Structure formats: structure tokens, C-alpha cells
């Protein structure tokens, strides 16, 4: 606040805390360095003063060692982290007993009281410092006791330089009172630890009684081993692990009990299956593997194996007799029949037998149960093939002029019948019958047409194209004479179709010509009245075109007729414009 009462804001730089900490650290490090150099200087002074003196090596060099060691520990006091605190407190535990011994030696030797009091004050400070740092638990206290005992071990040579029993008694009392309570310190878990070890031994005995040479108790053993390792330090954790091991043992025993029941059921089912089949099969092998898994401690795998063995045995028990009866019935139905259809059924029968060897009667029953009905179908097909061949033979005998191809196909049908290929035999025989019937129908059609040859000839136009039509008719008659009835029928159908087409076109051309003639009669009268006589070029052209069209129509030249009609129509159109 200013004298006028107004406030002044203080601006703090962002790195101000870091700089303040760094400055303080530098000051502490400088003080630490000063203390180190001071301790080293004092130690060096003590060492130089000891040269030429009559004091023993303990008195001469012991303080030097402690001073130099203290100088080395100064950085730990600066950092004072967990490691530094441990080192500093341990050094304090080790240093104060020898310093107490030095104080007693100096007191006994008549040294100045101030120096002795100063040493005792340092001893008291180190004792309090070590007690303050190493007092957070049982383990730190025990470590303090061990470190102090090491310090008293170093104090023995110092106190041994004087023959005073009181000094020995003083140091001994100090050693006992400062080390024994720490070494014998308790953490309050003795009762829990006692209960833990009792439960641990009880659980271990129970596991040993149950284990009996197998690996079922591997997990409980592992838990108990971990409990023994951790229970000493943490009895509660150890008790928890022991309880886990006991629960695991109970769970395993319960599973083993259930598994024994499943095993007995599976064993009975496998025995019944072996009585049915008369041999040891896959169900027994699965059962044996499950027993091995049980001995190895794999309870889940063993359980699944026992269940699989039971399922396999139950399938045999349920379907074996039915499958055997079905196979016997199928063998009787197939008998000694031959043919590729029968061979297919026979291969199915062999597959069913193989399935029985593989102890799969359900599959064998599924594939073999339809063989008798399929064999009936095969027999029905063979009977139909026989009838078809008989019909073909009958048709062939009733048609003496049948082609050689029909006889060849009939022979192939018989061969297919002998090889058991009824479908092929039926197809060939029916084809023979159809071809013979077609040939018979063609013969009848051709013969009927030839008997009506005059009627056909009347439909053929006169003129230059008549010879072509007659040649086609003669070809039909020649084919009929050589008994090529199908070819004759095809040629006859073509001729008939062409004649019908010609008749239709002739009728159309005739109607057109008749229409033009009628129109020409009317036009000619108009031309006469207009003074356009027969000597007119256009009139002569029209009359010649109409005459040519009539001649072409009478000869059957339809194209020429139509062309002439076109010229006549054009000429008539020109004449109409003149009148």
C-alpha cells in the first residue's frame, strides 16, 4: 500500500521460484563445501599432530578416519533423500559408539572436562539423529541395532587401550541398552505370524495327503510357497494366500469328486459299447487319454475326454444294431446284380462298412438305409429298359426297310443294358423307335403324295421354270425308290412349301394384273375420245407391258410379271396426264 492508500501490484517473473530455489541451493552447497573443507582440515591437523606422539594408532588415526568419513557424507546431508538419509543415519550409528569410547578414554586420561563434554554432546546428537531417522518401523530399528553393534565393535579397540573395568562396564551397558532393544524389536504381528505358520503347516499337510504323486495340487503348492516367502514379513498377506490355497484345494477336490462320477459313467458306457462291437475302439482310446490327462492334473481336458468317450460309446450303443441290420438288408438287396448304377450302390455299401470299422454307425445307417429302395428303383429302370428294347426290336422288325443306323443303335442299347446302364439303353431304344416311327410316317406321306403326282404337276406352272419343278419332283420319286423316306419327306415338304408360296404370289400378281387391265379399258376409251390412237408410243408401251405381264404370269415367272406390271402402271400414269 502507498501512503495515499492505493495498492501497487507486484509483478513476479515466471522463473522467479526456480531462481530462488537455485540460489538457496547454491548457498547450501557452499556451506556444505565449507564444512567438508573444515572437517578435512581438522582431520589433517589431527594427523600432523599425531606424528611423533606416543599415542597409539587408534588414538592417532581413529578420529582422522571419522573426520574424513564425515566429510564424505556431507553431500548426503545436503540432498537428504531416502538414500542419503539411510547412509547418514547408518554412519551416525557406527560413529557414536567409537566417539563415546574416545570420550571415556579422555575422561580416564584426565583430559579437559570441556573437551569430554563436547565429545559426549556430539555422541548424544548422533544418537538422537540415528534414532530419529531409523525409527519408522521394525526393519529400520533392527538395522539401527546392527549398525550400532558394528560401531561398538569399532569401539572395543579404543576402550581396550585403558585397563579400567568401570570403563568396560560403561561401554558394555551402553552397547546392551542401545542394541538389544532394537535387535529384539517387535512389530505387533507376532500373534498373526503364529496363526499364519499354524495355518500354513496345516494346509501343507492337507496338500501332501491329497497330492499322492500327481500334479493336481500344483497351484495350491505354488500359493503355499509364495505364502511362506511373503508371510514372514506380511502375515496378513500370507494368511490370505493360505486361504486361497485352501479354497483351491477344496475346488480341486470337488472337481475330482465330480470327475470320478463322470469317469465311472463313461467307463460303463465304453464297456457296453465294447460288448456290442466285440473289439476295443476309439471310445476306449479317448477314455485312456482322458485318464492320462487326469493323472497330469488337466482336469478340464480330462472331463471333456470322458464326456467325448461317453458320447462316442452312446452312439455305438444306440445305432450299432440298426446299422448292422441295415447293411445286411442292403447286401441282400444288391445281391450279385451288375451295372454302373449297382456299382454306385455297392460303393455306398462299402462306405457304410468302412464307417462301421471307424465306429460311426450313425453315419453308416444314414447312407445305407436308402439302398433297398434305390435298388428297387434300379430294378424298375432295368425293366423299363428291357421293355424299350423289346419295343425297338418290334418296331424294327415291322419296318423291314429301316436304316442300318437304327440297327446299330439298337445293338448299342443292348450292350448298355448288359453293362447295367439302363438310362443309356432306354435313350437309345426310344430313339430307335422314334426314328422308325418318323421314317414310317415319312414313307406314308411320300407315297400318298406320289399317288397324287398329277395334282402336284397341275400346280406347277408352265414355261421355262417348269422343268426345274419337275426335276425336284423326280428327285423325290428317286429317293422314295431307294427307300430314303426321310430325305424324300424333307424334299417333298420343301417342294410343297415352295409351290404354296408360288401359288400365293401368283394369286397376288393375278389380282394386280386384273386390276390394271380393268383400269386400262377405261383409260383406253378416254384416250380414243381424246384422239390418242393406237399409234401413240406411250399407248403401245402400256399395251406391250400388259401383254408381257400376262405371258409371264402364265409361265409362273412372277418376278418378270411384277416388273411388267410396274412398267404398265408407269405408262398408264403418263397417259392419264395427257387426257
Secondary structure as the mmCIF struct_conf table of DSSP 4:
data_model
#
loop_
_struct_conf.conf_type_id
_struct_conf.id
_struct_conf.beg_label_comp_id
_struct_conf.beg_label_asym_id
_struct_conf.beg_label_seq_id
_struct_conf.end_label_comp_id
_struct_conf.end_label_asym_id
_struct_conf.end_label_seq_id
TURN_TY1_P TURN_TY1_P1 UNK A 3 UNK A 4
BEND BEND1 UNK A 5 UNK A 5
HELX_LH_PP_P HELX_LH_PP_P1 UNK A 9 UNK A 11
TURN_TY1_P TURN_TY1_P2 UNK A 14 UNK A 15
HELX_RH_AL_P HELX_RH_AL_P1 UNK A 16 UNK A 50
TURN_TY1_P TURN_TY1_P3 UNK A 51 UNK A 52
HELX_RH_AL_P HELX_RH_AL_P2 UNK A 57 UNK A 79
HELX_RH_AL_P HELX_RH_AL_P3 UNK A 82 UNK A 108
TURN_TY1_P TURN_TY1_P4 UNK A 109 UNK A 110
HELX_RH_AL_P HELX_RH_AL_P4 UNK A 113 UNK A 133
BEND BEND2 UNK A 134 UNK A 134
BEND BEND3 UNK A 136 UNK A 137
HELX_RH_AL_P HELX_RH_AL_P5 UNK A 138 UNK A 159
TURN_TY1_P TURN_TY1_P5 UNK A 160 UNK A 161
BEND BEND4 UNK A 162 UNK A 162
HELX_RH_AL_P HELX_RH_AL_P6 UNK A 165 UNK A 183
TURN_TY1_P TURN_TY1_P6 UNK A 184 UNK A 184
BEND BEND5 UNK A 188 UNK A 188
HELX_RH_AL_P HELX_RH_AL_P7 UNK A 190 UNK A 211
TURN_TY1_P TURN_TY1_P7 UNK A 212 UNK A 213
BEND BEND6 UNK A 214 UNK A 215
TURN_TY1_P TURN_TY1_P8 UNK A 216 UNK A 217
HELX_RH_AL_P HELX_RH_AL_P8 UNK A 218 UNK A 231
TURN_TY1_P TURN_TY1_P9 UNK A 232 UNK A 233
HELX_RH_AL_P HELX_RH_AL_P9 UNK A 235 UNK A 277
BEND BEND7 UNK A 278 UNK A 279
HELX_RH_AL_P HELX_RH_AL_P10 UNK A 282 UNK A 295
TURN_TY1_P TURN_TY1_P10 UNK A 296 UNK A 297
HELX_RH_AL_P HELX_RH_AL_P11 UNK A 299 UNK A 334
TURN_TY1_P TURN_TY1_P11 UNK A 335 UNK A 336
BEND BEND8 UNK A 339 UNK A 339
HELX_RH_AL_P HELX_RH_AL_P12 UNK A 340 UNK A 357
TURN_TY1_P TURN_TY1_P12 UNK A 358 UNK A 359
HELX_RH_AL_P HELX_RH_AL_P13 UNK A 361 UNK A 368
TURN_TY1_P TURN_TY1_P13 UNK A 369 UNK A 370
HELX_RH_AL_P HELX_RH_AL_P14 UNK A 371 UNK A 397
TURN_TY1_P TURN_TY1_P14 UNK A 398 UNK A 398
TURN_TY1_P TURN_TY1_P15 UNK A 400 UNK A 401
HELX_RH_AL_P HELX_RH_AL_P15 UNK A 404 UNK A 418
TURN_TY1_P TURN_TY1_P16 UNK A 419 UNK A 420
HELX_RH_AL_P HELX_RH_AL_P16 UNK A 422 UNK A 451
TURN_TY1_P TURN_TY1_P17 UNK A 452 UNK A 452
HELX_RH_AL_P HELX_RH_AL_P17 UNK A 453 UNK A 459
BEND BEND9 UNK A 460 UNK A 460
HELX_LH_PP_P HELX_LH_PP_P2 UNK A 461 UNK A 462
BEND BEND10 UNK A 463 UNK A 463
TURN_TY1_P TURN_TY1_P18 UNK A 464 UNK A 465
HELX_RH_AL_P HELX_RH_AL_P18 UNK A 466 UNK A 481
TURN_TY1_P TURN_TY1_P19 UNK A 482 UNK A 483
HELX_RH_AL_P HELX_RH_AL_P19 UNK A 485 UNK A 529
TURN_TY1_P TURN_TY1_P20 UNK A 530 UNK A 531
TURN_TY1_P TURN_TY1_P21 UNK A 534 UNK A 535
HELX_RH_AL_P HELX_RH_AL_P20 UNK A 537 UNK A 555
TURN_TY1_P TURN_TY1_P22 UNK A 556 UNK A 556
HELX_RH_AL_P HELX_RH_AL_P21 UNK A 558 UNK A 578
#
